[in-house]
Amino acid sequence: MDTKAILSGGRTFVPLRFVSEVLGAKVDWDNPTDTVFIKTSEDSAAQTDQWGRLIRTTGLPKNSSDYPYILADVPNEMYEMGYPFSHPTDSKVSSVLYSTKPEFNKKNVDIWMGRLKAFGALWLNVNYNTIDDVWAQAVFATKMQNSDAELKHIRRYAEWVKENQIQMEGYLDPEPSMIYKDGFGNNFVRSKFRIKFVSYKASNDLLYDEWFLNKQTFEKGVWYEGYADISLSTNVGGDWGSTLKVDPNASLFRNHIIRKADSN
């Protein structure tokens, strides 16, 4: 191999092309979307989604009809988690949105996923030694903005990170086929996450999140993982498809599952 394996974020990264081709797979790179497609001989008759991911038709979750399709590498637990709707009659599940709403096209969904990933990379990775106003401004830029009011709160949190010596790392992996809508116009994207709190003095408000679980003490140096519905919203009417940004009230703990990650 011309590139060594790297351990980062509790995961081991290996050269994708080398490993895949050794196992007899074909690897293609799609430059416009920064996507790697891996195809094996078994994939030729298999059905895939718009992102080239394998769809399964067996061992389906109880609520499989709520989704446009079920992915082979996503566990039923993620599909069967409760919905974040304000009222049952307001529920607009993924299968409905994908089939009836023109805004839910791949171009827009890719934009939303990109914004969520950018937000997660900032939100779940802070270091009291390096955090500054550039970080605060970058987080603010990912959010739906009615005014500069939230920027003040983000800056206040950044100061708390320094004072409380908070250091954490993690990632947010939003799932484009799991998008819901509530009765207030918010869209929720179900996302997988992993987070580890490396250091802190006081255990409260470790994350910039008004729903943070202050009654729960997170062990230092331990990876936690789970699923959360992260809200997106917009203040633009009409053709709002590409304007969705992370909602000011987005939370990792509002509708979620969290537990210690498997040490293996």
Buried (B, 14 or more C-beta within 10 A) or exposed (E): EEEEEEEEBBEEEEBBBEBBEEEEBEBEEEEEEEEEBBBEEEBEEEEBBEBBBBBBEEEEBEBBEBBBBBBBEBEBEBBEBEBBBEEEEEBBBBBBBBEEBEBBEEEBBBBBBBBBBBBBBBBBBBBBEEBEEEBBEBBBBBBBBEEEEBBEBBBEBBEBBBEBBBBBBBBBEBBBBBBBBBEEEBBBBBBBBBBBBBBBEEBEBBBBBEBBBEEEEBEEEBBBBBBBBBBBBBEEEEEBBBBBBBBBBBBBBBBBBBEEBEEE
